[in-house]
Amino acid sequence: MTDESPRERPTSPPDSLEAVRYDDGSIGYPGHPLGPNGAEPVETVDLSEYTAEIVTWTTSTATPPGVREPNTLAIVEFDVDGDSVRAIGQVTTDDVEIGERVRPVYAEQLRDPNAAIRAAASQRWDGFRFEPVEN
C-alpha cells in the first residue's frame, strides 16, 4: 500500500540559496550526491550571500501555465572564493544586460499553484529570483 496523500509544502522561506562544495574543491548548484570526478560534498555554500554576473539571458513570451508572461530568465555566475558556479533563474525585471551584477532575492511564489497540473501541496512554489544590484 502506498501513501497517496500530498506532501506538506514547507511554510517558512528558505534560509539560503544552497550550493555545495565537493572534496575536490569544485562548487555545484544545485548540489548532487556526487560532483565532478565522483567527488562527494563536504560543505554547503549560501549563494544568497553573494552577488553574481549575468552571463546570458532570454525572455520567454510563451510560458507554462501559471508562469508570468513575459518571463525573463538569466544564467548567472557567482564567484565564491575564486571558484565559479552558475545558476539559472527568473530575473525581477525585463531590463537586464549581459555583465550586469545581480543578487538572489526570495520570492514567495515563482508561479501560480492554481494553474499547475500538480496538486498545490505537492511541491514548493517559492524560491529565488535575481535582482539587479544598484551601483
C-alpha positions as CSV (number, residue, x, y, z in Angstrom):
1,M,0.0,0.0,0.0
2,T,1.3,3.4,-0.9
3,D,0.7,6.8,0.8
4,E,-1.2,8.8,-1.8
5,S,-1.6,11.9,0.3
6,P,0.2,15.0,-1.0
7,R,3.4,16.1,0.8
8,E,3.1,19.1,3.0
9,R,4.5,22.2,1.5
10,P,7.1,24.0,3.7
11,T,5.7,27.2,5.1
12,S,8.8,29.0,6.0
13,P,11.0,30.7,3.4
14,P,14.3,29.1,2.6
15,D,17.2,30.5,4.6
16,S,19.7,30.2,1.7
17,L,20.3,29.5,-1.9
18,E,22.3,26.4,-1.2
19,A,25.2,25.2,-3.3
20,V,27.7,22.5,-2.3
21,R,31.5,22.4,-2.3
22,Y,32.9,19.0,-3.2
23,D,36.0,17.4,-1.7
24,D,37.9,18.2,-4.9
25,G,37.2,22.0,-4.4
26,S,34.6,22.4,-7.1
27,I,31.2,24.0,-6.3
28,G,27.9,22.9,-7.7
29,Y,24.4,24.3,-7.8
30,P,22.1,22.6,-7.3
31,G,24.0,20.2,-5.1
32,H,24.2,16.5,-6.0
33,P,25.4,13.5,-4.0
34,L,28.5,13.2,-6.3
35,G,30.2,16.0,-8.2
36,P,32.9,16.1,-10.9
37,N,35.2,13.1,-10.9
38,G,32.9,11.4,-8.3
39,A,33.8,13.9,-5.6
40,E,31.5,14.0,-2.5
41,P,30.0,17.2,-1.0
42,V,32.0,18.4,2.1
43,E,30.1,21.7,2.9
44,T,27.3,23.9,1.8
45,V,27.7,27.4,0.4
46,D,24.9,30.0,0.7
47,L,24.8,31.8,-2.7
48,S,22.3,34.3,-1.3
49,E,25.3,36.0,0.5
50,Y,27.0,36.7,-2.9
51,T,26.3,38.8,-6.0
52,A,26.6,37.3,-9.5
53,E,27.1,38.4,-13.0
54,I,24.6,37.8,-15.8
55,V,26.3,35.5,-18.4
56,T,23.3,35.4,-20.8
57,W,19.6,36.0,-20.6
58,T,16.4,35.4,-22.6
59,T,12.7,36.4,-22.3
60,S,10.1,33.8,-22.9
61,T,6.7,35.0,-24.1
62,A,5.1,31.6,-24.3
63,T,5.4,30.4,-20.7
64,P,4.0,27.3,-19.0
65,P,0.6,27.6,-17.2
66,G,0.9,29.9,-14.1
67,V,4.3,31.4,-15.0
68,R,4.4,35.1,-15.6
69,E,4.4,36.3,-19.1
70,P,6.8,37.6,-20.3
71,N,9.3,35.7,-18.1
72,T,12.9,36.9,-18.2
73,L,15.4,34.2,-17.2
74,A,19.2,34.6,-16.8
75,I,22.2,32.3,-16.4
76,V,24.3,34.0,-13.7
77,E,27.8,33.2,-12.5
78,F,28.8,33.6,-8.8
79,D,32.5,33.9,-7.8
80,V,32.9,32.1,-4.5
81,D,36.4,32.5,-3.1
82,G,37.9,32.2,-6.6
83,D,35.7,29.3,-7.8
84,S,32.8,29.9,-10.1
85,V,29.3,28.4,-10.0
86,R,26.4,29.1,-12.3
87,A,22.7,29.1,-11.7
88,I,19.6,29.8,-13.9
89,G,16.5,31.6,-12.7
90,Q,14.0,34.3,-13.2
91,V,15.0,37.9,-13.1
92,T,12.9,40.6,-11.3
93,T,12.9,42.9,-14.3
94,D,12.8,42.7,-18.1
95,D,15.5,45.3,-18.3
96,V,18.8,43.4,-17.9
97,E,22.1,43.2,-19.7
98,I,25.0,40.8,-20.0
99,G,27.6,41.6,-17.4
100,E,25.1,43.2,-15.0
101,R,25.5,42.4,-11.3
102,V,22.6,40.7,-9.6
103,R,21.7,39.3,-6.2
104,P,19.4,36.5,-5.3
105,V,16.1,37.6,-3.7
106,Y,13.5,35.4,-2.1
107,A,10.1,35.2,-3.9
108,E,7.1,33.6,-2.1
109,Q,5.6,32.5,-5.4
110,L,7.5,31.8,-8.7
111,R,4.4,30.5,-10.4
112,D,0.7,30.3,-9.7
113,P,-0.1,26.9,-8.0
114,N,-3.8,27.1,-9.1
115,A,-2.7,27.0,-12.8
116,A,-0.5,23.9,-12.3
117,I,-1.2,20.3,-13.2
118,R,0.1,19.0,-9.9
119,A,-1.7,19.4,-6.6
120,A,-0.6,22.7,-4.9
121,A,0.5,20.9,-1.7
122,S,2.8,18.5,-3.7
123,Q,5.7,20.9,-4.3
124,R,7.2,24.2,-3.3
125,W,6.2,27.3,-5.3
126,D,8.7,29.7,-3.7
127,G,12.4,30.2,-4.5
128,F,14.8,32.9,-5.6
129,R,14.9,35.4,-8.4
130,F,17.8,37.6,-9.4
131,E,17.6,41.3,-8.9
132,P,19.9,43.9,-10.4
133,V,22.3,45.4,-7.9
134,E,22.2,49.2,-7.7
135,N,25.7,50.7,-8.2
